[in-house]
Amino acid sequence: VYRGQPKEYDAKSPLGSFMVTYDYYYAKEIGDDTKYKLPKSLKIIDIFDHSTWRPLIDEFTGIANNKDDYYDTYVAGFTPNKEIISFLKSKGYEGLKNDDDVLVFDKKNITIRNR
C-alpha cells in the first residue's frame, strides 16, 4: 500500500490513525508515494461489507436498521472520527477499509517497505 494522506494530517488524524491506499497514483497525486507493508493479519473492516458493517453501525448508533441516513452517513459520506475509531477498536478492529483506502488505527501496525 502507499501513503494516502499528506503528512500534515498526522497531527490532527483521529487518535493517531494513519491513512494508506492501494492506489499508487492517488497517493502520488497527494504528494507522498512511500510504500508501506500492510500485514494481512490486521483485522480490518470494510465499510462496503454491509453484512458486517451495518450491524456495527446499528450498535454504535443504538438504532437498529436506521434506513434514514445509514448509506449517506456511514458509507458514501463516511468520515471516521475518534468515537467510531474507539468503538471499532473495542470490537477488536485494527483498521477500516473504504474502497482503495485503509485507515490503520495504530501507525505501529504498518512498516515502510523497501523499494
C-alpha positions as CSV (number, residue, x, y, z in Angstrom):
1,V,0.0,0.0,0.0
2,Y,1.0,3.6,-0.3
3,R,0.7,6.7,1.8
4,G,-2.7,8.2,1.1
5,Q,-2.7,11.5,3.0
6,P,-0.5,14.5,3.5
7,K,2.0,14.3,6.4
8,E,0.5,17.5,7.8
9,Y,-2.7,15.4,8.5
10,D,-0.8,13.3,11.1
11,A,-1.1,15.9,13.8
12,K,-4.9,16.1,13.5
13,S,-5.6,12.5,12.5
14,P,-8.2,10.9,14.8
15,L,-6.5,9.0,17.6
16,G,-3.2,8.9,15.7
17,S,-4.6,6.8,12.8
18,F,-2.7,6.6,9.6
19,M,-4.3,6.5,6.1
20,V,-2.8,4.4,3.3
21,T,-4.2,3.5,-0.1
22,Y,-3.8,0.6,-2.6
23,D,-3.9,3.3,-5.4
24,Y,-0.3,4.4,-6.2
25,Y,-1.4,7.2,-8.5
26,Y,-3.8,8.6,-5.9
27,A,-1.0,8.6,-3.3
28,K,1.4,10.3,-5.8
29,E,-1.2,12.9,-6.6
30,I,-1.5,13.9,-2.9
31,G,2.3,14.1,-2.8
32,D,3.7,11.1,-1.0
33,D,4.4,7.8,-2.7
34,T,6.1,6.0,0.2
35,K,5.3,2.3,0.1
36,Y,4.2,0.5,3.2
37,K,3.6,-3.1,4.2
38,L,0.1,-3.7,5.5
39,P,0.1,-7.1,7.4
40,K,-2.6,-9.5,6.2
41,S,-3.1,-10.4,9.8
42,L,-4.6,-7.0,10.7
43,K,-8.3,-7.1,11.5
44,I,-9.7,-4.5,9.1
45,I,-13.4,-3.9,8.5
46,D,-14.6,-3.0,5.0
47,I,-17.5,-0.4,5.1
48,F,-18.8,-1.9,1.8
49,D,-19.3,-5.3,3.5
50,H,-22.8,-4.4,4.7
51,S,-23.3,-7.8,6.5
52,T,-20.6,-6.9,8.9
53,W,-20.5,-3.1,8.8
54,R,-24.3,-2.5,9.2
55,P,-24.7,-4.4,12.5
56,L,-21.7,-2.5,13.9
57,I,-23.2,0.9,12.9
58,D,-26.6,-0.1,14.3
59,E,-24.8,-1.0,17.6
60,F,-22.7,2.2,17.5
61,T,-25.7,4.5,16.9
62,G,-28.1,2.5,19.1
63,I,-30.6,2.5,16.2
64,A,-31.3,-0.9,14.5
65,N,-31.9,-0.7,10.7
66,N,-31.7,3.0,10.6
67,K,-32.8,3.4,7.0
68,D,-32.8,7.2,7.0
69,D,-29.2,8.0,6.9
70,Y,-27.2,4.7,7.0
71,Y,-25.9,4.9,3.5
72,D,-25.4,8.7,3.2
73,T,-23.7,9.0,6.7
74,Y,-21.9,5.6,7.2
75,V,-21.0,4.6,3.7
76,A,-21.0,7.2,0.9
77,G,-20.3,10.2,3.2
78,F,-18.4,8.4,5.9
79,T,-15.6,10.2,7.7
80,P,-14.2,8.4,10.7
81,N,-13.9,10.3,14.0
82,K,-12.5,9.5,17.4
83,E,-15.7,8.0,18.6
84,I,-16.2,5.4,15.8
85,I,-12.5,4.5,15.9
86,S,-12.6,3.9,19.6
87,F,-15.8,1.8,19.2
88,L,-14.2,-0.3,16.4
89,K,-11.1,-0.8,18.4
90,S,-13.2,-2.0,21.3
91,K,-14.6,-4.6,18.9
92,G,-11.1,-5.8,18.0
93,Y,-10.7,-4.0,14.7
94,E,-7.3,-2.5,13.8
95,G,-8.3,-0.6,10.7
96,L,-11.1,0.4,8.4
97,K,-11.3,0.0,4.6
98,N,-13.2,2.3,2.4
99,D,-12.8,1.4,-1.3
100,D,-9.0,1.6,-2.0
101,D,-8.2,3.5,1.2
102,V,-7.4,1.9,4.5
103,L,-7.3,3.8,7.8
104,V,-4.9,2.0,10.1
105,F,-5.8,2.8,13.7
106,D,-2.3,2.5,15.0
107,K,0.7,3.5,12.9
108,K,2.9,0.9,14.6
109,N,0.9,-1.8,12.8
110,I,2.5,-0.9,9.4
111,T,6.1,-0.5,8.3
112,I,7.8,1.2,5.4
113,R,8.6,-1.3,2.7
114,N,12.0,-1.2,0.9
115,R,11.7,-0.2,-2.8
